[in-house]
Amino acid sequence: MTPPPDGPHQETCSEIDFAFRQAGGREAGLKALAGIGLWLPTGPDDYAIPDLSIVDGDYKDALVAKNCYAPNVFRLVLEITSTNWSNDLIIKVGVYAAAGIPAYLVVDRKHDVVVLHTDPEADAYATCVTYKRGSSVPLPESVGVALELSVDRLLDGDED
C-alpha cells in the first residue's frame, strides 16, 4: 500500500487551493479538488488520481465510472513527487498528454524544481518549462484564472 502523503505535500495542496480561490477560481466557474479520479483513454479500466486538479464547475456531469471523470473537464492536474517520483516525471507526462489535459504541473521535490507541461499532442506535451527556486510559475490561460505560484511555496508547502 502506498504510504500517505507527508505534511509539506498536503500543505502545498492547501496553499494552491487558497491561491486559486483568491484569484477568483470559484467565480470563474472552476473548482480545485484534491484526489479526484481522472478517467484515462489508455485502457478500459485506466484512471489516475492526481494530487490536485482544477476542473470545470460542472464536472459532476462528466462521471464515467469508478468515481472518475472524463478528461475534458480537467483544466490542470498537479502531482507532487514522493517515493514514486519517476511515475510523475515520466509515465504520467505521456498519459496526461494522451488524455488531452491542457496543463500538467509537477512539483518535483526530488530535483527541487517545478515543471509545467502544456500543449498536449498525442502522448507528449509540446511545451515543457522548468522553474527554479526564487521564481514563480504563471498558470496558462487554459486554466481559466490568472495566477502565479511561488516555486518555493510549491516545493516547501507553507513558508513556516
N, C-alpha and C positions, 0 to 999 in steps of 0.2 A: 504494500500500500504506500502511496506517495505521502511523505511527511507534510504536515500543514505548513502554509507559508509563514515566514518569520515576521517579526514586528515591523521592520522597515518596509517589507513588501506590502503589508497591509496599510501602513502609513502613506505610502506612495499612492495607492488606490484612493484613499480618503482625500489626499491633497488634490489629486486630479479631479475628483468629483466636486470638491469645493470650488476649485478654479473654474470648472466647467459651468457650475451654477452661477457663479459671479459674472461670468462672461455672457450670460443670457441664454444658456443652453435650453432650459425649460421653456422660456418664452419663444425660442426658435422651433419648438415642437420636437425636441430631442430628449433623450434620456441617457444617462451614464449608468451602466449596470455592471456589477461585478458578477462573474461566474455564470453568465447566460449562455446557453447552448447555441452553437452555430452549426447548422446542417451543412455538410460539405458535399460537393458534386463528385468526389473521388471514389465513391462506392455506395452501395445500397444502405449501409449502416454506418457510414462515416460521419463523425461530428467532432467538434473541438469545443473546449470550454475556455475561452480566453480569460485572462485575469480581469480585464475591464474592457467594456465595449461601449461605444457611442452608437446609439440606434435611433431610428425614426420613432416618434412617439406612438405610432400605431403598429408597432412591431408585433403585438399580440395577434394581429390578423394574419401574420405570416408563419404561424405554427406549422411545422412539418410533422415531426414525430419525436418521441422521447424527450419532450420539453425542449426541443431545439427549433430554431427559427431560420427561415430562408435567408441566404446571404444578402439578398437585395435590400434588406432593412438595416444592414450594418454600414456605418459611415467610417468607423475606425475600430480596430482591435488593438489591444495593448497586451504585451506579455512582459513580465518581469522575470529575468533569469534567476534560476536557483540551481539545484544539483543537476537537473537535466537540461542545462543551458544550450547544448548543441541542438536540441529539438527546436528551440525558439529561434536560433540563429540560422538553421539550415532547412530542416524539414518544413516548418510552419511557413517559411517565406514562400515556398512553392505552392503549398496547399492553400494559403490565404489568397495568393495571386490567382490561382485557378478558380477560386470561388468568386473572384471579382471584387474583393474587399478593397475599397479605394485607398485606404491608408492603413499601414501596419507599423506600429510603433513598438520598438524593442528597447526596454530598459536593460542594458547589458551590464549587469553588475560584475560579471566575470572579467570583462575588459575595461570597465569603468568609462563607458560611453553610452550614448543613446543613439539609436539608428532609426531613421524614418524611411520607410519604403512607400512609394506612391506610384501611380500609373501602372496598374496591373495589365499584363499582356500574357495570355496563355498561362504558363506556370511560373512566371517570373515577374518582377517589378522592373519597369524601365528606369525608374529613378530611385536612388538609394543615397541618402545623405547621413553622414556620421557627425554627431555633435559631441564636443568635449566639455569638460567641466568649465564653469565660468561663462558659458553661453546659454542661449535659450533656443528651444525648438518651436518654430512657428507651425501651428497646425494648418494643413492645406484647406483651401476654400471648400473642398468636398465634404469636410466635417460639418460645416454649417454654422460655425461660430468662429469669431476672430479671437484666437487665444495663443499666447506664447507660454511655454512651460519651461521653468528653470531646470537645466540638466542636473545641477547639484541636488535640487529637491527631488527630482525623479529618482536619482541614484541612492539618495540617503533616506528618503521618506521625509520626515519633519526636520527642520533646521536646528532642533534642540540638541 
